[in-house]
């Protein structure tokens, strides 16, 4: 399972855990044909036992990449992101 959260952030899961990954498109050279092909690079930002843990992992990732200049801005952004993520998982 791979669930797109936003832009290049995904939550992936299997029967054992969930991961928060950032997936970036890349161009790679095929060693057999010598031609360039589209590919992707995956950077893992954490493994989690529960979906709620993975959502918190997404929030931590977004906080680490935030351009907020003050603590107040960061708190406001975090509240907005939490609401958006919570809305995504409401059934």
DRENLUMFI-916460 format. One record per residue (C-alpha): residue in three letters; y, x negated, z negated. Coordinates in steps of 0.1 Angstrom, whole numbers, padded with zeros to 4 digits, always signed. Example, Ala and Ser with C-alpha at 12.3 -4.5 7.8 and 13.67 -1.06 7.14 Angstrom:
BEGIN
ALA-0045-0123-0078;SER-0011-0137-0071;
% end
This chain:
BEGIN
UNK+0000+0000+0000;UNK+0035-0013+0009;UNK+0065+0009-0001;UNK+0099+0001+0014;UNK+0125+0003-0013;UNK+0156-0009+0006;UNK+0166-0035+0031;UNK+0140-0063+0027;UNK+0126-0053-0007;UNK+0091-0038-0010;UNK+0067-0028-0037;UNK+0032-0036-0028;UNK+0002-0024-0047;UNK-0036-0025-0048;UNK-0061-0012-0074;UNK-0052-0040-0099;UNK-0014-0044-0098;UNK+0020-0040-0081;UNK+0042-0068-0067;UNK+0078-0069-0059;UNK+0083-0087-0026;UNK+0112-0097-0004;UNK+0100-0098+0032;UNK+0121-0116+0058;UNK+0114-0117+0095;UNK+0108-0151+0110;UNK+0099-0167+0143;UNK+0067-0188+0142;UNK+0051-0210+0168;UNK+0015-0200+0176;UNK-0005-0233+0173;UNK-0031-0222+0199;UNK-0008-0209+0227;UNK+0024-0228+0218;UNK+0044-0195+0222;UNK+0069-0182+0196;UNK+0060-0150+0179;UNK+0076-0126+0154;UNK+0063-0130+0119;UNK+0074-0125+0084;UNK+0078-0146+0052;UNK+0071-0130+0019;UNK+0087-0142-0014;UNK+0070-0127-0044;UNK+0093-0117-0073;UNK+0067-0107-0098;UNK+0034-0090-0105;UNK+0033-0059-0126;UNK+0005-0037-0142;UNK+0024-0005-0137;UNK+0048+0011-0112;UNK+0075+0014-0138;UNK+0072-0023-0144;UNK+0076-0030-0107;UNK+0107-0008-0106;UNK+0122-0028-0135;UNK+0112-0059-0114;UNK+0133-0046-0085;UNK+0162-0040-0109;UNK+0159-0076-0121;UNK+0159-0089-0085;UNK+0190-0068-0076;UNK+0208-0080-0108;UNK+0200-0116-0099;UNK+0215-0111-0064;UNK+0245-0091-0075;UNK+0280-0102-0066;UNK+0295-0084-0097;UNK+0325-0103-0111;UNK+0325-0087-0145;UNK+0299-0074-0170;UNK+0313-0039-0166;UNK+0307-0041-0128;UNK+0272-0053-0133;UNK+0264-0025-0158;UNK+0278+0001-0134;UNK+0258-0013-0105;UNK+0226-0014-0126;UNK+0231+0022-0137;UNK+0235+0032-0100;UNK+0205+0012-0089;UNK+0183+0027-0117;UNK+0194+0062-0107;UNK+0186+0055-0070;UNK+0152+0040-0078;UNK+0143+0068-0103;UNK+0152+0094-0076;UNK+0128+0076-0052;UNK+0098+0081-0075;UNK+0105+0117-0087;UNK+0078+0140-0077;
% end
